[in-house]
Amino acid sequence: MSRRRKRLVVVAAALVGIAGLGYVSYVGFRQPVGSSPPPAAGGVAEPRPGGAAVPGGQPPVRVETARVEAAELAVEASAVGSLRSNESVVLRPEIAGRIASIHFRDGVAVGKGALLVALDSATQAAELDQAKANLGLAQANHQRSEDLFARKFISRQALDNAQAALKVQDAALSLAQAKFDKTRLRAPFAGIVGLRQVSVGDYVKEGQELVNIEDIGTLKIDFRLPESYLPQLRPGQRLEVSSDALPGQVFTAVLEAINPLVEAGGRAISLRAVLPNDQELLRPGMFVRVRLLFGQREKALLIPEEAVVPDSAAPYVYRVVDGFARRTTVRTGLRRGGAVEVTEGLSTGDEIVTAGQLKLREGAPVRPLAGSTAGPSAAGPAGAPAGQGR
């Protein structure tokens, strides 16, 4: 045998050996040590130690499950809002002048019409006295003209001139009185004055801020809700209001007005409610939480939120039926404290998967973990679901 032929034989033997090793490795990876042998002909599953029979040799997926429960569900809407005074105004003078006196203390209650600030009114008072004197003279001339006209001593034109002069002086007095009144700044309504920004002797211009007045005996609540709530909203509905500044306290308000315009940007409705504040515990500008109750659903189906798998077409859950996972499309409703309402797709008592869905597919064998079939813990006091908002 030539040397060249011997080399070819050696190379061929090496290639055969390498191919054999590759096949052995491939078979080893496909059939791990300790795995179950393939099923017999006809697809009959062989029993596994400590478990049920599995088609095709696939081990059951361990999952956590829960039962679909029927409970009372409060149909409500939650939002956040801001408190506003029933009436609010910043006192500003209509004319320029020097402050002569201040007739209030910061933060005290004042009545409607109470004098708050007086400007120097020497000029206006003099003009008022002059107008009163001119009016008195015009009245006397008019009375004398009427007597003379009755005795035919003056013409009708002279009497008309006297009447016109009387009206001119009467208007002049009204004008002088109006100018004088502008030097006296009074409370337009009963309320509480804020912190003044000026002192006696300050020269103020027209429109300069002096002090704010707030009527807080009744407060307004401005808040927004999605447009989907519009058919359920009616003026006069009651609301529950709470504030983080007063934990544990709940106040009752009444829906007063609904803005007829829906905001195009956020598709939201602007609402205003009225809240009695006799004890003055709440103040304008505070942040509050609003809960509007529409009614109760007696037998709403509730499941844990984590059981719902989002999907571009429709959300779905996995039901456990005879030890196998069944994908079921559902329609969801309200959400309360970790629980979600299911309006279509499930029935009371159905067992659904709450953890382990990512490892499942339609028809996959499952094994629920022991003690994992408790229902959703969404029930609050008096059987109502806990939590707020959708």
VENPE-V799287 format. One record per helix or strand of 2 or more residues. SS is the DSSP state (alpha for helix, beta for strand). FROM is the first residue (numbers start at 0). TO is the last residue. If there is no record, write none. Layout:
BEGIN
ss=SS from=FROM to=TO
ss=SS from=FROM to=TO
END
This chain:
BEGIN
ss=alpha from=2 to=29
ss=alpha from=54 to=56
ss=beta from=60 to=66
ss=beta from=68 to=91
ss=beta from=96 to=101
ss=beta from=108 to=109
ss=beta from=114 to=118
ss=alpha from=121 to=149
ss=alpha from=155 to=180
ss=beta from=183 to=185
ss=beta from=190 to=192
ss=beta from=202 to=203
ss=beta from=208 to=225
ss=alpha from=226 to=231
ss=beta from=237 to=241
ss=alpha from=243 to=245
ss=beta from=249 to=262
ss=beta from=267 to=275
ss=beta from=286 to=303
ss=alpha from=304 to=306
ss=beta from=315 to=320
ss=beta from=323 to=328
ss=beta from=330 to=335
ss=beta from=338 to=343
ss=beta from=350 to=354
ss=alpha from=356 to=358
ss=beta from=364 to=367
ss=alpha from=380 to=382
END
